[in-house]
Amino acid sequence: MAINFQLCWEPEDQTNILGIDIGGTKTALVMGTLEAKILRRTEFLTPIADPFDIAISKIENAVDNFIFDWHKDGNNKPRAISVAIGGPLDIEKGILFSPPHLANWGTAPVKPNLQEYFKLPVFVEHDGNAGALAEYYFGAGQGSRNLIFITMGTGLGAGIILNGVIYHGSSDAAGEVGHIRMADQGPLEYGKVGSWEAFCSGSGIVKFAKLRSPDLWGPQTTTHEIVQRALAGDPTAIELIDEVGRWLGKGLALLVDILNPDMIIIGTLGVLLGDLVLEPARRILKQEALAITNNVCKILPAKLGSSLMDVGCLMAVYDAYKNKRLWLPQDQ
């Protein structure tokens, strides 16, 4: 039988939310408030080598210890759990389906397991959407109505907010913009030669550099090296990043003309590289997009910076609260 949880919070209450950011490398645990104030944080390696039932038990044990230490210090226990995780994902049910970054997990009922174990309401959101919501409510996107957040990290994805509401799509797969084919030739990323992710993600940039100039970028080249060399003024790295920015602008032009947002926020590499990658993107965007769509759209780096996903992993609960979705049935 389904269990209904009713959340009846007042904004002035000290309502603690436990945020869980489950990534392909690390999992972060965050205790925060409805105002997105981060009160405590820890992280550990995600147990990606384990099958899901073992991995989720390890995560639950880590959460148990985190809550115990928090409560031991005289603090209120969390009232709800908010999860950010990559897809493919059924957001309402909180079930992952053979995620490529968690290859051993198969079909993973994250929300049902956490909800049954902790007897708390659990809300789940795709990590790209969580980043979009974090910037929309607490970052550069405040005041926007139609916003696109581009992750531009190891991979390339998007969170889309239309008329103030996160857009999930018909199968919770909206925002998989990295899969768009930008060219018939190029690096291979996201299972597709010439995908947008192949030109503009952290992993794609390394492949792009080696394909473009194998004599200049050796087999041990990393994204970190490219970024640091560009920031240090290395002409070769700056030229590469400028070209990455142009590819970024071409993809942004498609989104701007289709969705007509008032703002696009670029995370991770957009923050690290700033105008080195954003200015060529803006230049190409102006050339490629309709003036009527480009003229109303700002291209900005994420404001929350390194705290983006600490805030982001609280957003599944925060967005539910803001939009008066104050109950959540436990899945069968």
C-alpha positions in Angstrom: 0.0 0.0 0.0 1.3 3.5 -0.8 2.3 5.8 2.0 1.5 9.5 1.6 3.8 12.0 3.2 2.3 15.5 3.9 4.8 18.3 4.2 3.3 21.3 6.0 6.3 23.7 6.5 6.3 27.4 7.1 9.1 29.3 5.5 10.2 30.7 8.9 10.6 27.2 10.3 14.1 25.8 10.6 13.4 23.0 8.2 16.5 21.0 7.4 16.7 19.1 4.1 19.2 16.3 3.5 20.6 16.6 0.0 22.3 13.7 -1.8 24.3 14.3 -5.0 25.1 10.9 -6.5 27.7 11.2 -9.2 29.7 8.8 -11.2 32.8 9.5 -9.1 31.7 10.8 -5.8 28.6 11.2 -3.7 28.1 14.3 -1.6 25.8 14.6 1.4 24.6 18.1 2.3 22.5 19.4 5.2 20.7 22.5 4.1 17.7 24.7 4.7 14.8 25.8 2.6 16.7 29.0 2.0 19.5 26.9 0.5 21.9 27.7 3.3 24.5 24.9 3.4 25.0 23.8 7.1 27.2 20.8 6.7 28.7 18.7 4.0 30.7 15.5 3.4 31.5 13.4 0.4 32.8 9.9 -0.4 33.5 7.8 -3.4 30.3 6.5 -5.1 30.3 2.6 -4.9 30.1 2.3 -8.7 31.7 -1.2 -8.7 28.9 -2.7 -6.6 25.5 -3.8 -7.8 22.7 -1.4 -6.8 21.4 -3.3 -3.8 24.9 -3.2 -2.2 25.7 0.3 -3.3 22.5 1.8 -2.0 23.1 0.1 1.4 26.5 1.7 1.6 25.0 5.1 0.7 22.2 4.6 3.4 24.9 3.7 6.0 26.8 6.9 5.1 23.6 8.9 5.4 22.8 7.3 8.7 26.2 8.3 10.1 25.9 11.8 8.7 22.5 12.3 10.3 23.6 10.8 13.6 26.6 13.2 13.9 24.4 16.1 12.9 21.7 15.2 15.4 24.3 14.5 18.1 25.4 18.1 17.9 21.9 19.2 18.9 20.5 19.9 15.5 17.1 19.1 14.1 16.9 16.0 12.0 16.0 16.5 8.3 12.4 16.6 7.3 12.9 15.4 3.8 15.5 14.0 1.4 16.4 15.6 -1.9 18.4 13.7 -4.5 20.3 14.8 -7.6 21.5 12.1 -10.0 22.2 11.6 -13.7 19.8 9.7 -15.9 18.1 8.0 -17.7 15.6 8.5 -14.9 11.9 8.4 -14.1 11.9 11.5 -12.0 8.6 11.0 -10.2 9.3 7.4 -9.3 13.0 8.0 -8.7 14.1 5.0 -10.7 17.3 4.9 -12.8 17.5 2.8 -15.9 21.0 1.4 -16.7 22.8 4.7 -16.2 26.0 4.8 -18.2 27.9 6.5 -15.4 26.7 3.8 -12.9 27.0 0.8 -15.2 26.7 -1.9 -12.6 23.5 -0.5 -11.1 21.1 -1.7 -13.8 17.5 -0.7 -12.9 18.0 1.2 -9.7 15.0 2.2 -7.5 16.7 5.0 -5.7 13.7 6.8 -4.3 11.8 3.7 -3.1 14.8 2.4 -1.3 15.6 5.6 0.5 12.0 6.3 1.3 11.5 2.9 2.8 14.7 3.0 4.8 14.5 6.5 6.2 10.7 6.8 6.4 11.0 10.3 5.1 9.6 11.9 1.9 12.1 11.7 -1.0 12.2 13.9 -4.1 14.5 13.1 -7.0 15.7 15.4 -9.8 18.0 14.9 -12.8 21.3 16.6 -12.0 21.1 18.9 -15.0 17.7 20.1 -13.9 18.9 20.5 -10.3 21.7 22.8 -11.5 19.1 24.8 -13.5 16.9 25.1 -10.5 19.8 26.2 -8.2 20.8 29.0 -10.6 17.1 30.0 -11.2 16.3 30.3 -7.5 19.6 31.3 -6.0 22.1 32.2 -8.7 22.4 34.1 -11.9 18.9 33.1 -13.0 17.0 35.1 -10.4 14.4 37.2 -12.2 14.4 35.0 -15.3 11.3 33.2 -16.6 12.7 31.2 -19.4 16.1 29.8 -18.7 18.5 27.1 -20.0 21.3 25.8 -17.9 24.2 24.1 -19.7 26.3 21.8 -17.5 29.5 21.9 -19.7 31.3 19.6 -17.3 32.7 16.1 -18.0 29.6 15.8 -20.3 27.2 18.3 -21.8 23.6 18.5 -20.8 20.9 21.0 -20.1 18.2 21.9 -17.6 15.3 23.9 -19.1 13.0 26.2 -17.2 10.0 27.5 -19.2 7.6 30.0 -17.7 9.2 29.4 -14.3 8.6 25.6 -14.4 11.3 23.0 -14.9 10.6 21.1 -18.2 11.1 17.3 -18.0 9.7 16.2 -21.3 7.4 13.3 -22.0 9.9 10.7 -20.7 11.9 12.8 -18.4 14.7 13.0 -21.0 14.5 16.7 -21.9 17.8 18.5 -21.9 20.0 15.8 -23.6 21.5 18.5 -25.8 24.9 16.9 -25.9 23.5 14.3 -28.3 22.7 16.8 -31.0 25.0 16.2 -34.0 26.8 19.3 -34.9 29.1 18.0 -37.7 29.5 14.9 -39.8 33.1 14.6 -38.6 34.7 15.2 -35.3 35.4 13.4 -32.0 33.2 10.6 -30.8 31.2 11.4 -27.6 27.7 10.3 -26.4 27.8 7.5 -29.0 27.8 9.9 -31.9 30.6 11.4 -34.1 30.4 15.2 -34.2 28.0 15.5 -31.3 27.8 18.8 -29.4 29.2 17.0 -26.4 32.2 15.9 -28.5 33.1 19.6 -29.1 32.1 21.3 -25.9 32.3 18.9 -22.9 35.4 18.3 -20.7 36.0 14.8 -22.1 35.1 16.0 -25.6 37.5 18.9 -25.6 40.5 16.6 -24.9 39.5 14.3 -27.9 38.9 17.4 -30.0 42.3 18.8 -29.2 44.1 15.5 -30.1 42.1 15.1 -33.3 42.6 18.8 -34.3 46.4 19.0 -33.5 47.8 15.6 -32.5 51.4 17.1 -32.7 50.5 19.7 -30.1 48.4 17.6 -27.7 49.9 14.4 -26.5 48.1 11.2 -25.4 48.3 12.2 -21.7 46.6 15.6 -22.3 43.8 16.3 -19.8 41.0 18.8 -19.6 42.7 20.4 -16.5 45.9 20.9 -18.5 44.0 22.6 -21.4 42.1 24.9 -19.0 45.2 25.8 -17.1 47.3 26.5 -20.2 44.5 28.7 -21.6 44.2 30.7 -18.3 47.9 31.1 -18.3 47.8 32.7 -21.7 49.2 29.9 -23.8 48.3 30.8 -27.4 47.8 27.2 -28.5 45.3 26.6 -25.7 43.5 29.9 -26.2 43.1 29.1 -29.9 41.6 25.8 -29.0 39.2 27.2 -26.4 38.2 29.9 -28.9 37.2 27.2 -31.4 35.3 25.3 -28.6 33.5 28.6 -27.9 32.5 28.9 -31.5 31.0 25.3 -31.4 29.3 26.3 -28.2 27.7 29.3 -29.9 26.5 27.2 -32.8 24.6 24.9 -30.4 23.3 27.8 -28.3 21.9 29.4 -31.5 19.7 26.3 -32.1 18.4 26.4 -28.5 17.8 30.2 -28.6 15.8 30.0 -31.9 13.8 27.0 -30.7 13.1 28.0 -27.1 13.5 31.8 -27.0 15.0 31.9 -23.5 15.9 35.2 -21.8 19.0 33.6 -20.3 21.4 30.8 -20.8 23.7 30.0 -17.9 26.9 27.9 -18.5 28.3 25.8 -15.7 31.7 24.4 -14.9 33.9 25.2 -17.9 31.9 28.3 -18.5 32.8 29.4 -15.0 36.5 28.3 -15.2 37.2 29.8 -18.6 34.9 32.7 -18.5 35.0 35.0 -21.5 37.7 32.9 -23.1 35.0 30.5 -24.1 31.9 32.7 -23.7 32.9 35.6 -25.9 33.4 33.5 -29.0 30.1 31.7 -28.2 28.3 35.1 -28.0 29.9 36.2 -31.2 28.7 33.1 -33.1 25.3 33.2 -31.4 24.8 36.7 -32.7 25.7 35.6 -36.3 23.6 32.4 -36.2 20.5 33.2 -34.2 17.6 35.4 -35.2 18.0 38.9 -33.9 14.6 38.8 -32.2 15.7 35.8 -30.1 19.3 36.7 -29.6 18.7 40.2 -28.5 16.7 39.1 -25.4 19.0 36.4 -24.3 21.9 36.8 -21.9 24.8 34.3 -21.8 26.2 34.1 -18.4 28.5 31.9 -16.3 26.9 30.1 -13.3 27.0 32.3 -10.3 27.0 29.6 -7.7 30.4 28.3 -8.8 31.8 25.5 -6.8 28.7 25.4 -4.5 26.3 24.8 -7.5 25.6 21.1 -6.9 25.6 21.5 -3.1 22.7 23.9 -3.6 21.5 21.8 -6.6 21.0 18.6 -4.6 18.5 20.4 -2.4 16.4 21.6 -5.3 14.1 18.6 -5.8 12.6 19.3 -2.4 12.8 23.1 -2.6 11.1 23.2 -6.0 8.3 20.9 -4.8 7.8 23.2 -1.8 7.8 26.4 -4.0 5.3 24.8 -6.4 3.0 23.5 -3.6 3.6 19.8 -4.4 3.6 19.1 -0.7 2.9 15.4 -0.8 4.7 12.5 -2.4 3.4 9.0 -2.6 5.8 6.2 -1.9 6.2 4.0 -5.0 4.8 0.5 -5.0 
